[in-house]
Each structure stands twice: as C-alpha cells, then as structure tokens.
Amino acid sequence: MPRFLAPLLLALLGLILFGQGAYIHAKALLAQVLLERAFSKTIATGHPTKPWSWADTWPVARIEVKRLDASTIVLAGSSGQALAFGPGHLELTPDAGERGVAVYSAHRDTHFRFLKDVVIEDAIDITRSDGKTFRYRADRSSVVRFDASGIDPLSNGYELVLSTCWPFDALTSGPERYLLHATMIESGSSRMTTP
C-alpha cells in the first residue's frame, strides 16, 4: 500500500493545482461577461454601474485591438481585487482621450495576455463609460522595473500605456513590467454598445 501512496498523493496535488489554475481563468471569463453588461448599462444610463452588488469597483472603459479580436473591460482602480476581475485604470492618471498618459494595468496570463501579440502600428480603441471612443496607435514597447516606469501622467501629449508583468511566460511574478506605449490618432467618436 505505501508504494501506491506517493503516486496517488502526487496525482491529487496535480489535480488541486490544475483546479486552482482553471478557477482563476474561469473567474476572469465570467467577470468579463458581468462587466460587459455593467459597462453597457453605464453607457446607456450615464451612471456608474457595479457588475455585482458587493463590488467595490465599476467598469470605466473597454480596450479593443480588433486585429487580434481582443476586447476587455477596464475597472476603476488598480487594486489587487480589481485586477482579479479585469484590467484596472491606474489611479491619478487621466482617462483615455484626455491630455497626459492614461495607464491601464492587468495580469499577463488573463486580461492582457493579448499584449504579447500587439505589434507597432496596431490600432488600440478605448471606449470610455461616456460612450466616446478614442483610437491610439502602438508606438513602442519597453521593459522596466515596477518602480521605475518613467511614465509622467501629466505629459503634454495624448498617450496610452498598457502595463503587465514581464516576462509573458513566467510562472511567478517578478519585478519587471512590460509597457506598451501608444499615441492618440483619433478622438471622441460616440458609439453605442448593446448589452
């Protein structure tokens, strides 16, 4: 019996780890469905709508890279709780379409997984909760330490930075961040969304 105990325990541990990983991805996918509904309601009513009653955040934007068929709803704030459900709009940075650098952060293995496939010149559309859409062009990328991004949110331009952990294929988080820099090329078109 002891001979079979070690392989059985290893198999059980593997199932537990697989289950935890699957749970994180399932939670992220389900959250985006609820966030899409709340975002559509926010645009339709003009009032911030929480995705579920106990949420401490609400949808503020949608990021789309149409070439990659990538779309994700952004939440207010960049706390750990918010980032568990979607990208977060970094506090004290302007909204998309405003002067300065709008910064959005998300996890590399869920909502910003598509960043590794974005190339220079790709169009990135940001739709705000007021229904206005702004188009940005990916200009460059960089890898920096988490505490040395060099981003000045009060710059004179109309810029966007999408930030996630680096490297993309790492199993644990480290001190480096991947930054995708973009410049606004179209501003302020209104667009209706459907629930």
Summary of the structure (lengths in Angstrom):
residues: 195
radius of gyration: 18.7
end to end distance: 56.8
largest distance: 71.1
contacts: 583
relative contact order: 0.15
helix: 29%
strand: 33%
